[in-house]
Amino acid sequence: MHQQLQNLKNEALALIMQAENPQELEDIRIRYLGKKGRLNEIASAFGNLASDEKITIGRQFNNVKDAISDALNSSKFSSANTQVAIIVDPTLPGIQPQVGHLHPVTQAISEISSVFEKIGFTRVRYPEVEWDWYAFTALNMSQDHPARDDWETFFIDTPEDPKLGKMILTPHTSNGQVREMLRIKKPPVRMVNIAKCYRRQSDVSHVPMFHQFEGLVVDENITIVHLKGTIDHFVKNFFGPNRKSRLRPYHFQFTEPSFEIDVTCDICDGTAFLPDKSPCRLCKEGWLELGGAGMVHPEVLKAVKIDSQKYTGFAFGWGVERSYMMKSGIKVDDIRLLYGNDIRFLNQF
């Protein structure tokens, strides 16, 4: 019986290899593996074998059956390897793929640019890896100014430039003021610089890397009235017609006089309290400081060789993320959510 099984295996495998169509393959399957097939004929004779022979022959029987089955399934005419024609109706509606959208910060930058472009500002972009001179010295900051501290600014480990000083990651976009005035050389200047900034800060309204937009206007007879008018225009068009702004006296080295700009908080509607009477954790007083502003300091104009007796100007710098958080209806009370990459949060925008 051992030789009979071996011969049957060789015979079946040879026929499978010679099969020329699916029907021949099916005939071979029935002949050898069918209910009345050759293998079942052999199996019916197992009762005449001794116990030890049943074990040996039984193993060989299973091996032969598996070999024939594998050969049938591997044949190019096997149904498993035969491609089934798929009928496509071109008139059926297609399945629309899921469409993404821009990140909230990118959306905010686009909206901010649009607001200022409508009143004559030109969008510019300057380096985020900058030299000390453009970020500090030309902006009237002394060598011992706190902004130059290692815990305020990210310094890059690279040799200093003899004239421009150390290399840094821009802590603000005000370097764009200096570079734009040097590029224009002679006023008028009306630009908005939007770029990344880097500072050692992290809480519900600060992150180590954030975006800022810097506005600058330099021309003859520019006053604080122009500054306040520009700020009010932006607040009404970006945040909403019912929002209010205020200029609060402050001090910046590169503007004089200087102000911090506050906008009524959208989380608490400027009341400092939430509907459940609990304090607003974002603003704490009904107003949120969004950036600085002021009249361009005469020393800054001198540094870029613009006549400070003839020309005056104003500048402002705001955080993009903080501004977007205060947009009416957004209701984002933690800036870190914008960079958490939680798709459930981002899908809302």
Secondary structure, 3 states (H helix, E strand, C coil): CHHHHHHHHHHHHHHHHHCCCHHHHHHHHHHHHCCCCHHHHHHCCHHHCCHHHHHHHHHHHHHHHHHHHHHHHHCCCCHHHCCCCCCCCCCCCCCCCCCCCCCHHHHHHHHHHHHHHCCCCEEECCCCEEEHHHHCHHHCCCCCCHHHCCCCCCECCCCCECCCECEEECCCCCHHHHHHHHHHCCCCEEEEEEEEEECCCCECCECCEEEEEEEEEEECCCCHHHHHHHHHHHHHHHHCCCCCEEEEEEEECCEEEEEEEEEECCCCCCCCECCCCCECCCCCCCEEEEEEEEEECHHHHHHCCCCCCCCEEEEEEEEHHHHHHCCCCCCCCCHHHHHCCCHHHHCCC
